[in-house]
Amino acid sequence: MKKKKQQSQPKKDDKPVTLGDMLNQDLMAKLKDTKQQLKAAEDKKMEEEEQRKKEERRLREKNKSFEELLGESNLNWKEFK
């Protein structure tokens, strides 16, 4: 009798088990939804902060005195005398 040799062939689906594989699908959907909500809230907060800074710059520029504007000017005013 001949014995058949079994060859150990690696499975093509040998992927490491991830946390997502261990959790049920409902929980994964909730986690993904929460992640999207947090990202949207963070984006909104960043946008509001940017708008606030832009408004502060605009008001600061609006309320500058003539001396501050003259000091920031790049022109050489002695040439125009």
C-alpha positions in Angstrom: 0.0 0.0 0.0 1.2 3.4 -0.9 0.7 6.2 1.6 -0.3 9.5 0.1 1.8 12.3 1.2 -0.1 15.3 2.3 1.5 18.5 1.3 1.0 21.4 3.6 -0.1 24.2 1.2 -0.5 27.6 2.7 -3.9 29.0 2.4 -4.2 32.1 0.3 -6.7 33.6 2.8 -4.1 33.6 5.6 -4.6 37.2 6.8 -4.0 38.3 10.3 -7.2 38.5 12.4 -8.1 42.2 12.9 -10.2 43.8 15.6 -12.9 44.5 12.9 -13.1 40.7 12.2 -13.7 40.0 15.9 -16.4 42.6 16.5 -19.9 42.2 15.1 -21.0 44.3 12.2 -23.5 46.5 14.1 -20.8 47.6 16.5 -18.4 48.4 13.6 -21.1 50.5 11.9 -21.7 52.4 15.1 -18.0 53.0 15.6 -17.6 54.2 12.0 -20.6 56.5 12.3 -19.2 58.0 15.5 -15.8 58.5 13.9 -17.5 60.4 11.0 -19.5 62.6 13.4 -16.4 63.4 15.4 -14.5 64.3 12.3 -17.3 66.5 11.1 -17.5 68.3 14.4 -13.7 68.8 14.4 -13.8 70.2 10.9 -16.6 72.6 11.8 -14.7 73.8 14.9 -11.6 74.4 12.8 -13.6 76.4 10.3 -15.2 78.5 13.0 -11.8 79.2 14.5 -10.4 80.2 11.1 -13.4 82.6 10.6 -12.9 84.1 14.0 -9.2 84.7 13.4 -10.0 86.2 10.0 -12.6 88.6 11.6 -10.1 89.6 14.3 -7.4 90.4 11.6 -10.0 92.5 9.6 -11.0 94.5 12.7 -7.4 95.0 13.8 -6.5 96.2 10.3 -9.6 98.5 10.3 -8.7 100.1 13.6 -5.0 100.9 12.8 -3.8 104.4 13.3 -2.1 106.4 10.6 1.3 105.9 12.3 0.9 102.1 12.3 -0.1 102.1 8.6 2.8 104.4 7.7 5.3 102.2 9.7 4.1 99.1 7.8 4.4 100.8 4.4 7.3 99.5 2.2 7.5 102.8 0.3 10.4 105.2 0.8 8.5 108.4 1.5 11.6 110.5 1.3 11.6 110.0 -2.5 8.2 111.8 -2.8 9.3 115.0 -1.0 
